[in-house]
Amino acid sequence: MARVFVYGTLKKGQPNYHNMTDRTHGTAKFQGRGLTVEKYPLVIAGKYNIPFLLNAPGRGHRIAGEIYFVDDQMLQFLDEFEDCPNMYQRTPMRIEIVEWEDTSSAPEERPAVNSILECYAYSTTTYQPEWINLPYCDNYDSFGKHGLLYVLREGRVDKNQ
């Protein structure tokens, strides 16, 4: 079991969230919401308007996302879905808890709001140089004011653009 921080199309209400609830991929249990401790550039890029968390800490914003506890099967699915390690790399990131909803553990075992957890997140070091100059998001929403609607293709989205 591992904790994963999702910030893009896998969040609730986003185009690929169904993958987090599809039991054929494994188990993903929503635990709460958080923010990256460090700032990162989160950009929307490519012809499919994919959110990319560029692994360039110190630039951009603290990124809002969701924390899930996933089993090994779901982690393997997410690695494949994110084309890890080719396009994205699964790296540990420090996440500050903003809201904790998982009440399955004893109260004294639940992390406190504002405490820090280490979670895996999918970021990329492989990107077009001009992406670093795109507008940075702090809370991705495919349907946001940016007007860059995520393009869902038949089958799995190809992140190698």
C-alpha atoms as a printed R data frame, in Angstrom:
    type eleno elety resid chain resno       x      y       z
1   ATOM     1    CA   MET     A     1   0.000  0.000   0.000
2   ATOM     2    CA   ALA     A     2   1.207  3.496  -0.812
3   ATOM     3    CA   ARG     A     3  -0.031  7.071  -0.635
4   ATOM     4    CA   VAL     A     4  -0.427  8.894  -3.935
5   ATOM     5    CA   PHE     A     5  -1.055 12.601  -4.506
6   ATOM     6    CA   VAL     A     6  -3.111 13.362  -7.634
7   ATOM     7    CA   TYR     A     7  -3.383 16.916  -8.960
8   ATOM     8    CA   GLY     A     8  -4.820 16.623 -12.475
9   ATOM     9    CA   THR     A     9  -7.311 14.579 -14.457
10  ATOM    10    CA   LEU     A    10  -7.460 11.836 -11.788
11  ATOM    11    CA   LYS     A    11  -9.036 14.137  -9.159
12  ATOM    12    CA   LYS     A    12 -12.722 13.944  -8.284
13  ATOM    13    CA   GLY     A    13 -14.850 15.644 -10.934
14  ATOM    14    CA   GLN     A    14 -12.125 15.423 -13.578
15  ATOM    15    CA   PRO     A    15 -12.116 13.404 -16.838
16  ATOM    16    CA   ASN     A    16 -10.031 10.429 -15.620
17  ATOM    17    CA   TYR     A    17 -11.348 10.165 -12.049
18  ATOM    18    CA   HIS     A    18 -13.285  7.009 -13.011
19  ATOM    19    CA   ASN     A    19  -9.917  5.207 -13.086
20  ATOM    20    CA   MET     A    20  -9.523  5.819  -9.349
21  ATOM    21    CA   THR     A    21 -12.849  4.115  -8.608
22  ATOM    22    CA   ASP     A    22 -12.590  1.260 -11.115
23  ATOM    23    CA   ARG     A    23 -11.972 -1.832  -8.957
24  ATOM    24    CA   THR     A    24 -10.496 -3.731 -11.919
25  ATOM    25    CA   HIS     A    25  -7.464 -1.420 -11.544
26  ATOM    26    CA   GLY     A    26  -7.143 -2.128  -7.822
27  ATOM    27    CA   THR     A    27  -8.124 -0.111  -4.775
28  ATOM    28    CA   ALA     A    28  -7.749  3.630  -4.228
29  ATOM    29    CA   LYS     A    29  -9.108  5.016  -0.981
30  ATOM    30    CA   PHE     A    30  -9.582  8.791  -0.801
31  ATOM    31    CA   GLN     A    31  -7.986 10.152   2.360
32  ATOM    32    CA   GLY     A    32  -8.034 13.906   2.032
33  ATOM    33    CA   ARG     A    33  -6.775 17.021   0.312
34  ATOM    34    CA   GLY     A    34  -3.352 18.572   0.397
35  ATOM    35    CA   LEU     A    35  -0.853 21.029  -1.012
36  ATOM    36    CA   THR     A    36   2.694 20.400  -2.122
37  ATOM    37    CA   VAL     A    37   5.106 21.805   0.461
38  ATOM    38    CA   GLU     A    38   7.335 23.095  -2.323
39  ATOM    39    CA   LYS     A    39   6.264 25.189  -5.293
40  ATOM    40    CA   TYR     A    40   6.155 23.520  -8.708
41  ATOM    41    CA   PRO     A    41   5.149 24.633 -12.201
42  ATOM    42    CA   LEU     A    42   1.870 22.941 -13.139
43  ATOM    43    CA   VAL     A    43   1.140 23.637 -16.789
44  ATOM    44    CA   ILE     A    44  -1.414 22.566 -19.362
45  ATOM    45    CA   ALA     A    45   0.402 21.538 -22.531
46  ATOM    46    CA   GLY     A    46   0.370 19.525 -25.725
47  ATOM    47    CA   LYS     A    47  -2.382 18.961 -28.229
48  ATOM    48    CA   TYR     A    48  -4.472 17.069 -25.637
49  ATOM    49    CA   ASN     A    49  -4.261 19.827 -22.970
50  ATOM    50    CA   ILE     A    50  -2.683 17.520 -20.407
51  ATOM    51    CA   PRO     A    51  -1.733 18.857 -16.967
52  ATOM    52    CA   PHE     A    52   2.003 18.384 -16.390
53  ATOM    53    CA   LEU     A    53   3.688 18.868 -13.032
54  ATOM    54    CA   LEU     A    54   7.182 19.885 -14.101
55  ATOM    55    CA   ASN     A    55   9.813 18.601 -11.726
56  ATOM    56    CA   ALA     A    56  11.373 22.029 -11.236
57  ATOM    57    CA   PRO     A    57  10.898 22.687  -7.499
58  ATOM    58    CA   GLY     A    58  10.950 26.279  -6.322
59  ATOM    59    CA   ARG     A    59   9.113 27.660  -9.357
60  ATOM    60    CA   GLY     A    60   5.374 28.072  -9.739
61  ATOM    61    CA   HIS     A    61   2.854 27.493  -6.966
62  ATOM    62    CA   ARG     A    62   2.069 25.090  -4.182
63  ATOM    63    CA   ILE     A    63  -0.159 22.592  -5.969
64  ATOM    64    CA   ALA     A    64  -3.558 21.501  -4.643
65  ATOM    65    CA   GLY     A    65  -4.548 17.880  -4.977
66  ATOM    66    CA   GLU     A    66  -6.015 14.777  -3.409
67  ATOM    67    CA   ILE     A    67  -4.364 12.079  -1.302
68  ATOM    68    CA   TYR     A    68  -5.230  8.418  -1.910
69  ATOM    69    CA   PHE     A    69  -4.117  5.213  -0.250
70  ATOM    70    CA   VAL     A    70  -3.665  2.694  -3.081
71  ATOM    71    CA   ASP     A    71  -2.862 -0.992  -3.236
72  ATOM    72    CA   ASP     A    72  -0.037 -2.439  -5.341
73  ATOM    73    CA   GLN     A    73  -2.381 -3.254  -8.226
74  ATOM    74    CA   MET     A    74  -3.629  0.350  -8.443
75  ATOM    75    CA   LEU     A    75  -0.074  1.678  -8.146
76  ATOM    76    CA   GLN     A    76   0.959 -0.515 -11.069
77  ATOM    77    CA   PHE     A    77  -2.067  0.697 -13.064
78  ATOM    78    CA   LEU     A    78  -1.178  4.344 -12.307
79  ATOM    79    CA   ASP     A    79   2.428  3.743 -13.385
80  ATOM    80    CA   GLU     A    80   1.159  2.400 -16.712
81  ATOM    81    CA   PHE     A    81  -1.498  5.112 -17.089
82  ATOM    82    CA   GLU     A    82   1.114  7.830 -16.469
83  ATOM    83    CA   ASP     A    83   3.642  6.101 -18.762
84  ATOM    84    CA   CYS     A    84   6.093  5.828 -15.876
85  ATOM    85    CA   PRO     A    85   9.062  6.047 -16.076
86  ATOM    86    CA   ASN     A    86   9.140  7.262 -19.708
87  ATOM    87    CA   MET     A    87   6.974 10.391 -19.597
88  ATOM    88    CA   TYR     A    88   6.289 10.787 -15.891
89  ATOM    89    CA   GLN     A    89   8.362  9.710 -12.941
90  ATOM    90    CA   ARG     A    90   6.777  8.562  -9.682
91  ATOM    91    CA   THR     A    91   8.627 10.538  -7.056
92  ATOM    92    CA   PRO     A    92   8.096 11.079  -3.335
93  ATOM    93    CA   MET     A    93   6.802 14.564  -2.499
94  ATOM    94    CA   ARG     A    94   6.058 16.246   0.767
95  ATOM    95    CA   ILE     A    95   2.363 17.129   1.011
96  ATOM    96    CA   GLU     A    96   0.791 19.383   3.631
97  ATOM    97    CA   ILE     A    97  -2.620 18.124   4.731
98  ATOM    98    CA   VAL     A    98  -5.383 20.676   4.208
99  ATOM    99    CA   GLU     A    99  -8.337 18.407   4.993
100 ATOM   100    CA   TRP     A   100  -8.456 14.786   6.207
101 ATOM   101    CA   GLU     A   101 -11.590 12.752   5.531
102 ATOM   102    CA   ASP     A   102 -10.460  9.166   6.106
103 ATOM   103    CA   THR     A   103 -11.978  8.145   9.438
104 ATOM   104    CA   SER     A   104 -11.166  4.432   9.187
105 ATOM   105    CA   SER     A   105  -8.195  4.680  11.561
106 ATOM   106    CA   ALA     A   106  -8.264  5.597  15.230
107 ATOM   107    CA   PRO     A   107  -8.373  9.380  15.857
108 ATOM   108    CA   GLU     A   108  -4.891  9.390  17.412
109 ATOM   109    CA   GLU     A   109  -3.494  7.732  14.251
110 ATOM   110    CA   ARG     A   110  -4.964 10.281  11.833
111 ATOM   111    CA   PRO     A   111  -2.589 12.953  10.610
112 ATOM   112    CA   ALA     A   112  -3.451 16.459  11.739
113 ATOM   113    CA   VAL     A   113  -4.356 19.281   9.397
114 ATOM   114    CA   ASN     A   114  -1.178 21.207   8.465
115 ATOM   115    CA   SER     A   115   1.010 18.163   9.148
116 ATOM   116    CA   ILE     A   116   3.259 16.822   6.395
117 ATOM   117    CA   LEU     A   117   2.975 13.432   4.687
118 ATOM   118    CA   GLU     A   118   5.211 11.915   2.068
119 ATOM   119    CA   CYS     A   119   3.216 10.766  -0.967
120 ATOM   120    CA   TYR     A   120   4.098  9.629  -4.427
121 ATOM   121    CA   ALA     A   121   3.279 12.082  -7.198
122 ATOM   122    CA   TYR     A   122   3.746 11.840 -10.949
123 ATOM   123    CA   SER     A   123   5.918 14.632 -12.262
124 ATOM   124    CA   THR     A   124   8.038 14.995 -15.350
125 ATOM   125    CA   THR     A   125  11.581 16.021 -16.082
126 ATOM   126    CA   THR     A   126  11.013 15.315 -19.792
127 ATOM   127    CA   TYR     A   127   9.186 18.237 -21.357
128 ATOM   128    CA   GLN     A   128   9.433 20.805 -24.112
129 ATOM   129    CA   PRO     A   129  11.680 23.700 -22.975
130 ATOM   130    CA   GLU     A   130   8.966 26.279 -23.739
131 ATOM   131    CA   TRP     A   131   6.569 24.610 -21.271
132 ATOM   132    CA   ILE     A   132   8.412 26.224 -18.355
133 ATOM   133    CA   ASN     A   133   7.137 29.579 -19.702
134 ATOM   134    CA   LEU     A   134   3.470 28.556 -19.924
135 ATOM   135    CA   PRO     A   135   1.002 29.936 -17.341
136 ATOM   136    CA   TYR     A   136   1.205 28.051 -14.036
137 ATOM   137    CA   CYS     A   137  -1.860 26.574 -12.325
138 ATOM   138    CA   ASP     A   138  -2.178 25.936  -8.606
139 ATOM   139    CA   ASN     A   139  -5.382 23.867  -8.715
140 ATOM   140    CA   TYR     A   140  -6.011 22.074 -12.008
141 ATOM   141    CA   ASP     A   141  -9.541 21.924 -13.383
142 ATOM   142    CA   SER     A   142 -10.106 20.656 -16.919
143 ATOM   143    CA   PHE     A   143 -13.164 22.896 -17.118
144 ATOM   144    CA   GLY     A   144 -11.416 26.008 -15.722
145 ATOM   145    CA   LYS     A   145 -11.302 29.577 -16.974
146 ATOM   146    CA   HIS     A   146  -8.112 28.808 -18.924
147 ATOM   147    CA   GLY     A   147 -10.322 27.354 -21.696
148 ATOM   148    CA   LEU     A   148  -7.969 24.412 -22.278
149 ATOM   149    CA   LEU     A   149 -10.403 21.516 -22.031
150 ATOM   150    CA   TYR     A   150  -8.670 18.164 -21.599
151 ATOM   151    CA   VAL     A   151  -9.003 16.063 -24.753
152 ATOM   152    CA   LEU     A   152 -10.056 12.534 -23.893
153 ATOM   153    CA   ARG     A   153  -9.270 10.110 -26.677
154 ATOM   154    CA   GLU     A   154 -10.708  6.684 -27.243
155 ATOM   155    CA   GLY     A   155  -8.749  4.313 -25.010
156 ATOM   156    CA   ARG     A   156  -5.747  5.464 -23.024
157 ATOM   157    CA   VAL     A   157  -4.443  8.988 -23.431
158 ATOM   158    CA   ASP     A   158  -1.038  9.097 -25.118
159 ATOM   159    CA   LYS     A   159   1.185 11.478 -23.180
160 ATOM   160    CA   ASN     A   160   4.042 11.208 -25.680
161 ATOM   161    CA   GLN     A   161   3.204 14.157 -27.855
